[in-house]
Amino acid sequence: MGDCRVRNIYLLGVGFMLIFTAFTTCGNIEQTVIRSLTNTSFSGSGYDSLAIIYGVFSASNLVAPSVVTVVGPKMSMILSGVVYSGYVISFSKPMTWSLYIASTLIGFAAAVLWTAQGTFLIMNSDSATINRNTGTFWALLQCSMLFGNLYVYLQWREVMTISDNDRWTLFIVLSVISLAGTAVLVTLKDTKHADNSRQIFDTLLPSQTLFKEKVASTLDQIITEFRSMLRLIRTKNMMLLSVTIVYSGLMLTFYSGVYGTCIGATREFKMVAKGLIGLSGVFIGIGEILGGGMFGLLFFNNQFRRTSAILLGVIAHLLGFYLIFLMIPGDAPIASADSSHYKPYLSPSPVVALVCSFLLGLGDSCFNTQLYSIIGILYPEESGPAFGSFKFIQSVSAAVAFGYSNYLVLSLQLLILTIFCFFGTISFFIVEKIEANASDLQDF
């Protein structure tokens, strides 16, 4: 059983790595690709698409635990992976209506996918392995930042405008990679209980009376999961952690959609700007992988690891914010290089831009691995509702951030991030102290 669980964690990480190789690369270049379209009838916005995704994602998290309970975590992840592939392939021939429909569908699929992932991770972990498994999964997942973005850098490093053929080739390749990730999830093995999808199929075979009883039982499960999620959101620990989770959502928006757009809109980068977007994603991924590996695999003392990781994340992010503020034009998130009117305080340097990318990834990894770890420790028996609550809060903040990214200059966006970084860190430390005191009382 132990070997099966370890195998599941690695397969889970590899499957998500492939799926998000496609999706994160897509999000990183989405707004830049849209700005380069020659199709004058297209009127969509990459920021609006991502805002829709995270808006639907946030609302869908209210029902995602129920869906995972009924369908089962494995089948939930497989079906969601297919939807992710459909979203990526829609960029091979962008149309306004298809962009926004795909954005809506993937928002729902994302809520189901991440709730199922959190549930499956807890099912294959215990108090002795949760730290290792969280770090292993996170490090594998963040390898997704490397491959697609490296391709973008190699192919577009001297490209001023992205051609239709360049765009078509990239997104077809990414969609195939996403489907390969879904195929990996098919090979996962159930551990604690059989997949509920088989139980649903079996309800079609018995008598009509038994079928009605099964349906009623399923509805009871849905209502129970939904109530559990609402109850967890109102608990003291989750309310405190929500400040940290909001910050993680704001950071998700900044590093996955805004920062790459800022690099592409900085005229001082000239011919290397488009390729630098891809290389920036690679360095974000390196930071994510290093953080996941260092704090998930090397340090096993829970309290030391969590507090140390958060402090490192704060230092990395605040340093990165300061350098970005000095180096990137203030209107880069909302203007192209040709229409920018702001001058940076320091001369933009590709090397410093990549250092900032690394710092953003490292800090994000520190915060997210510790959130996964502490939620797994606090709610081991209610993993579905707990991770549903986590993703609900995170996606609401990400949707809001993508919404204001269309309008706020860079300095205001960095100020918002700095404020939530400070208060999110304080909130996390309070919860960590509460959890440590509770553990001491149990030991006593």
Solvent accessible surface area in square Angstrom, and as a share of the most:
residue,aa,sasa,rsa
1,M,144,0.64
2,G,46,0.44
3,D,125,0.65
4,C,36,0.21
5,R,55,0.20
6,V,55,0.32
7,R,101,0.37
8,N,0,0.00
9,I,3,0.01
10,Y,116,0.44
11,L,38,0.19
12,L,0,0.00
13,G,0,0.00
14,V,48,0.28
15,G,0,0.00
16,F,0,0.00
17,M,27,0.12
18,L,40,0.20
19,I,0,0.00
20,F,13,0.06
21,T,2,0.01
22,A,0,0.00
23,F,18,0.08
24,T,28,0.16
25,T,0,0.00
26,C,0,0.00
27,G,8,0.08
28,N,6,0.03
29,I,1,0.00
30,E,0,0.00
31,Q,24,0.11
32,T,8,0.05
33,V,2,0.01
34,I,19,0.10
35,R,90,0.33
36,S,17,0.11
37,L,31,0.15
38,T,102,0.59
39,N,67,0.34
40,T,137,0.80
41,S,92,0.59
42,F,24,0.10
43,S,92,0.60
44,G,10,0.10
45,S,20,0.13
46,G,0,0.00
47,Y,2,0.01
48,D,56,0.29
49,S,0,0.00
50,L,8,0.04
51,A,21,0.16
52,I,55,0.28
53,I,3,0.01
54,Y,16,0.06
55,G,28,0.27
56,V,39,0.23
57,F,9,0.04
58,S,9,0.06
59,A,61,0.47
60,S,10,0.06
61,N,0,0.00
62,L,52,0.26
63,V,67,0.38
64,A,0,0.00
65,P,2,0.01
66,S,3,0.02
67,V,41,0.24
68,V,7,0.04
69,T,27,0.16
70,V,24,0.14
71,V,33,0.19
72,G,0,0.00
73,P,6,0.04
74,K,37,0.16
75,M,65,0.29
76,S,2,0.01
77,M,0,0.00
78,I,23,0.12
79,L,100,0.50
80,S,4,0.03
81,G,0,0.00
82,V,79,0.45
83,V,50,0.29
84,Y,4,0.01
85,S,7,0.04
86,G,37,0.35
87,Y,2,0.01
88,V,0,0.00
89,I,80,0.41
90,S,24,0.15
91,F,3,0.01
92,S,14,0.09
93,K,141,0.60
94,P,12,0.08
95,M,70,0.31
96,T,36,0.21
97,W,156,0.55
98,S,18,0.11
99,L,5,0.03
100,Y,57,0.21
101,I,91,0.46
102,A,13,0.10
103,S,0,0.00
104,T,62,0.36
105,L,105,0.52
106,I,0,0.00
107,G,0,0.00
108,F,90,0.37
109,A,5,0.04
110,A,4,0.03
111,A,0,0.00
112,V,7,0.04
113,L,0,0.00
114,W,24,0.08
115,T,0,0.00
116,A,0,0.00
117,Q,0,0.00
118,G,0,0.00
119,T,21,0.12
120,F,0,0.00
121,L,1,0.01
122,I,15,0.07
123,M,12,0.05
124,N,3,0.01
125,S,10,0.06
126,D,74,0.38
127,S,90,0.58
128,A,89,0.69
129,T,31,0.18
130,I,6,0.03
131,N,9,0.05
132,R,88,0.32
133,N,3,0.02
134,T,3,0.02
135,G,0,0.00
136,T,12,0.07
137,F,2,0.01
138,W,15,0.05
139,A,15,0.11
140,L,38,0.19
141,L,8,0.04
142,Q,11,0.05
143,C,26,0.16
144,S,2,0.01
145,M,6,0.03
146,L,37,0.19
147,F,105,0.44
148,G,3,0.03
149,N,0,0.00
150,L,76,0.38
151,Y,70,0.27
152,V,0,0.00
153,Y,55,0.21
154,L,88,0.44
155,Q,101,0.45
156,W,5,0.02
157,R,110,0.40
158,E,127,0.57
159,V,34,0.20
160,M,112,0.50
161,T,85,0.49
162,I,6,0.03
163,S,53,0.34
164,D,70,0.36
165,N,106,0.54
166,D,49,0.25
167,R,20,0.07
168,W,133,0.46
169,T,50,0.29
170,L,2,0.01
171,F,0,0.00
172,I,50,0.25
173,V,64,0.37
174,L,3,0.01
175,S,6,0.04
176,V,92,0.53
177,I,45,0.23
178,S,0,0.00
179,L,93,0.46
180,A,45,0.35
181,G,0,0.00
182,T,9,0.05
183,A,58,0.45
184,V,31,0.18
185,L,0,0.00
186,V,78,0.45
187,T,62,0.36
188,L,2,0.01
189,K,107,0.46
190,D,55,0.29
191,T,18,0.11
192,K,117,0.50
193,H,88,0.39
194,A,66,0.51
195,D,18,0.09
196,N,25,0.13
197,S,30,0.19
198,R,141,0.51
199,Q,95,0.42
200,I,70,0.35
201,F,100,0.42
202,D,53,0.27
203,T,15,0.08
204,L,119,0.59
205,L,126,0.63
206,P,53,0.33
207,S,70,0.45
208,Q,130,0.58
209,T,91,0.53
210,L,69,0.35
211,F,73,0.30
212,K,124,0.52
213,E,101,0.45
214,K,87,0.37
215,V,62,0.36
216,A,52,0.40
217,S,59,0.38
218,T,36,0.21
219,L,95,0.47
220,D,86,0.45
221,Q,75,0.33
222,I,60,0.30
223,I,83,0.42
224,T,78,0.46
225,E,36,0.16
226,F,68,0.29
227,R,167,0.61
228,S,20,0.13
229,M,0,0.00
230,L,62,0.31
231,R,107,0.39
232,L,2,0.01
233,I,41,0.21
234,R,164,0.60
235,T,41,0.24
236,K,137,0.58
237,N,32,0.16
238,M,0,0.00
239,M,115,0.51
240,L,40,0.20
241,L,0,0.00
242,S,25,0.16
243,V,45,0.26
244,T,0,0.00
245,I,0,0.00
246,V,34,0.20
247,Y,1,0.00
248,S,2,0.01
249,G,0,0.00
250,L,10,0.05
251,M,1,0.00
252,L,36,0.18
253,T,2,0.01
254,F,3,0.01
255,Y,16,0.06
256,S,19,0.12
257,G,2,0.02
258,V,0,0.00
259,Y,0,0.00
260,G,2,0.02
261,T,2,0.01
262,C,0,0.00
263,I,0,0.00
264,G,10,0.09
265,A,1,0.01
266,T,1,0.01
267,R,95,0.35
268,E,61,0.27
269,F,6,0.02
270,K,145,0.61
271,M,93,0.41
272,V,66,0.38
273,A,6,0.05
274,K,30,0.13
275,G,0,0.00
276,L,7,0.04
277,I,2,0.01
278,G,0,0.00
279,L,31,0.15
280,S,2,0.01
281,G,0,0.00
282,V,14,0.08
283,F,65,0.27
284,I,2,0.01
285,G,0,0.00
286,I,72,0.37
287,G,0,0.00
288,E,0,0.00
289,I,43,0.22
290,L,83,0.41
291,G,0,0.00
292,G,0,0.00
293,G,16,0.16
294,M,46,0.21
295,F,10,0.04
296,G,1,0.01
297,L,68,0.34
298,L,123,0.61
299,F,71,0.30
300,F,129,0.54
301,N,97,0.50
302,N,44,0.23
303,Q,89,0.40
304,F,108,0.45
305,R,1,0.00
306,R,3,0.01
307,T,37,0.21
308,S,31,0.20
309,A,0,0.00
310,I,0,0.00
311,L,92,0.46
312,L,53,0.27
313,G,0,0.00
314,V,25,0.15
315,I,114,0.58
316,A,3,0.02
317,H,1,0.00
318,L,70,0.35
319,L,88,0.44
320,G,0,0.00
321,F,9,0.04
322,Y,129,0.49
323,L,43,0.22
324,I,0,0.00
325,F,76,0.32
326,L,31,0.16
327,M,5,0.02
328,I,3,0.02
329,P,4,0.02
330,G,15,0.15
331,D,9,0.05
332,A,0,0.00
333,P,0,0.00
334,I,67,0.34
335,A,17,0.13
336,S,44,0.28
337,A,25,0.19
338,D,140,0.72
339,S,55,0.35
340,S,8,0.05
341,H,163,0.73
342,Y,104,0.39
343,K,151,0.64
344,P,24,0.15
345,Y,155,0.59
346,L,98,0.49
347,S,98,0.63
348,P,15,0.09
349,S,33,0.21
350,P,56,0.35
351,V,107,0.62
352,V,50,0.29
353,A,0,0.00
354,L,21,0.11
355,V,67,0.39
356,C,0,0.00
357,S,0,0.00
358,F,52,0.22
359,L,19,0.10
360,L,0,0.00
361,G,0,0.00
362,L,13,0.07
363,G,0,0.00
364,D,3,0.01
365,S,0,0.00
366,C,0,0.00
367,F,2,0.01
368,N,8,0.04
369,T,0,0.00
370,Q,0,0.00
371,L,0,0.00
372,Y,3,0.01
373,S,0,0.00
374,I,0,0.00
375,I,0,0.00
376,G,6,0.06
377,I,40,0.20
378,L,40,0.20
379,Y,23,0.09
380,P,71,0.44
381,E,160,0.72
382,E,51,0.23
383,S,12,0.08
384,G,10,0.10
385,P,7,0.05
386,A,0,0.00
387,F,2,0.01
388,G,0,0.00
389,S,0,0.00
390,F,0,0.00
391,K,14,0.06
392,F,47,0.20
393,I,20,0.10
394,Q,9,0.04
395,S,0,0.00
396,V,59,0.34
397,S,8,0.05
398,A,0,0.00
399,A,16,0.12
400,V,88,0.50
401,A,1,0.01
402,F,0,0.00
403,G,29,0.28
404,Y,41,0.16
405,S,0,0.00
406,N,39,0.20
407,Y,165,0.63
408,L,47,0.23
409,V,35,0.20
410,L,2,0.01
411,S,47,0.30
412,L,83,0.41
413,Q,4,0.02
414,L,8,0.04
415,L,94,0.47
416,I,46,0.23
417,L,3,0.01
418,T,51,0.30
419,I,81,0.41
420,F,70,0.29
421,C,1,0.00
422,F,119,0.50
423,F,112,0.47
424,G,0,0.00
425,T,12,0.07
426,I,79,0.40
427,S,10,0.07
428,F,0,0.00
429,F,60,0.25
430,I,75,0.38
431,V,0,0.00
432,E,4,0.02
433,K,120,0.51
434,I,54,0.27
435,E,23,0.10
436,A,13,0.10
437,N,67,0.35
438,A,47,0.37
439,S,40,0.26
440,D,88,0.46
441,L,134,0.67
442,Q,153,0.68
443,D,124,0.64
444,F,212,0.88
